[in-house]
Amino acid sequence: MSFLSSLIGNRKRTAQVQPLPAEATALPAPKQPIFVIGDLHGRSDLLEQILEQLDAEVGALKLKNPKLVFVGNLIDRGPSSARVLNRMQELTREFPANVTCLLGSHEQMCLDFLSAPKARWARWSKEGAAATFESFGVELPSTGLDGDVAEDAAVTLKTAMGEELIEWIRSCPSILSSGTLHVVHAAADPRRAIEDQSTRVLTWGHPEFLSVSRSDGQWVAHGHTRFARPHLKDGRISVDTGAWETGILSAAMILPNGQIGFVQTKAP
């Protein structure tokens, strides 16, 4: 991954800097340059595109010690869940100080299914699980996954994924904090301090997250909820733009001086 190993800066920059809203009372202030990348959902092609674009930003701005944080939801819906998982495992292990992947709700559904197939299949199946099975070369039975069939499918998927990869998924954190910037998958309770957030809220969301602004000067960057374009509002930085379907993967660039820019892949 060249953007961490050599700041070549010879690619065309694509970041669009967005000014803070007039009502903002505090700048997001991470301790190092941070790039927050939205939900991938099995789009390994877009992952490689965004890495090249972020490489250009790092090189052009001569950023030192940048950190990439992926908000999770690596799997389901898109065609290359297995490839995305393996690539992210590789990146986080090769660059542990510079690349972090959070646990998304879809990864949690996968783990839940592997632990309790009969009880958990119904929920995961509605969220694009079949694409993940297919990416690992596991064919789902046409009769569905009721009863013992679900147990057998879980064993087959677990074997295809491998225990090492499954353990890596389990090890993914729910939050990454740096200064006044906090990156989560889904949400944070706007009425609670960041250190008092529950893992469930961070992973699955909160009913007031998008309607109540924070009053403590902290900023929360997140994915999970799809928007037409990445944006910042009321202490939130939103980066999920439905990449698996739109072809537009978005990333936010947040610098220690409070500057925020957005980088996006181009739709086909």
MODA-V203237 format. One line per field, one symbol per residue. psi: psi as a letter, one per 20 degrees, with the letter a starting at -180 (. if undefined). A space follows every 10 residues. Layout:
psi->???
This chain:
psi->ohiihpmhkj qpqjpoppqq qhipiqqpmr irpppopaph lknhghghgh gghhghgggh ilpplqppop jalhrqgril ggggghghgg ghhhmhiipp pqorhhhhhg ggghhmgghi ggghhikkhh hgghhjkppp qiialqchhg gghggggggh gqhggghggh ipriqppocj ppprggrqoi jqqgijqqhg ghhirphjgi ipqqjjjqqo prcgpprhqq rqpljqopjo klhhhhjopq qpooqhjipp qppqrpq.
